[in-house]
Amino acid sequence: MLFFIVIIFLGSYYLVNLILAIVAMSYDELQKKAEEDDMAAAAEEEAMRVKTLKLKQSYYFNAYLYSSNMSINEC
């Protein structure tokens, strides 16, 4: 009788540990995926920032060329 009680407790302990390990592994996987998604979003945001900066620089350069061209023609 004592043997079966010990087996039940050991089996329960084993199953609880197994379930906790699976939950912990799932949490780690979700955490890694969230970090990868954050990094991808940050990289995309940085690419958009660089693209916008280049467009602004191009706009200002074209405006400068246009204004300097106008002032040369006016003289």
C-alpha positions as a printed Julia matrix, in Angstrom:
75×3 Matrix{Float64}:
  0.0    0.0     0.0
  2.77   2.43    0.88
  4.49   1.57   -2.4
  1.52   2.76   -4.43
  1.22   6.01   -2.47
  4.9    6.74   -3.1
  4.5    5.95   -6.81
  1.47   8.27   -7.04
  3.37  11.14   -5.38
  6.48  10.63   -7.51
  4.39  10.39  -10.68
  2.5   13.55   -9.78
  5.76  15.38   -9.05
  7.18  14.22  -12.39
  4.1   15.31  -14.33
  3.99  18.74  -12.65
  7.67  19.29  -13.48
  7.07  18.17  -17.07
  4.17  20.6   -17.49
  6.18  23.46  -15.96
  9.09  22.73  -18.29
  6.8   22.84  -21.33
  5.28  26.13  -20.17
  8.75  27.61  -19.58
  9.95  26.51  -23.03
  6.87  28.0   -24.68
  7.42  31.27  -22.82
 11.06  31.4   -23.96
 10.05  30.8   -27.57
  7.43  33.55  -27.43
  9.93  35.92  -25.81
 12.51  35.27  -28.55
  9.89  35.76  -31.27
  8.78  39.04  -29.69
 12.4   40.24  -29.56
 12.9   39.33  -33.22
  9.71  41.17  -34.16
 10.85  44.22  -32.21
 14.23  44.17  -33.92
 12.6   43.83  -37.34
 10.26  46.73  -36.59
 13.19  48.85  -35.39
 15.17  48.03  -38.54
 12.18  48.93  -40.72
 11.7   52.18  -38.81
 15.39  53.04  -39.23
 15.18  52.32  -42.97
 12.16  54.63  -43.28
 13.99  57.32  -41.29
 17.03  57.09  -43.59
 14.82  57.16  -46.67
 12.96  60.23  -45.39
 16.25  61.94  -44.54
 17.59  61.28  -48.04
 14.4   62.64  -49.59
 14.62  65.79  -47.47
 18.27  66.27  -48.39
 17.42  65.82  -52.06
 14.57  68.3   -51.76
 16.75  70.89  -50.04
 19.56  70.38  -52.53
 17.17  70.79  -55.47
 15.67  73.88  -53.84
 19.16  75.3   -53.35
 20.09  74.6   -56.97
 16.85  76.15  -58.16
 17.28  79.26  -56.01
 20.93  79.7   -56.99
 19.98  79.19  -60.64
 17.27  81.83  -60.32
 19.64  84.33  -58.72
 22.24  83.82  -61.48
 19.6   84.36  -64.17
 18.26  87.48  -62.44
 21.67  89.21  -62.41
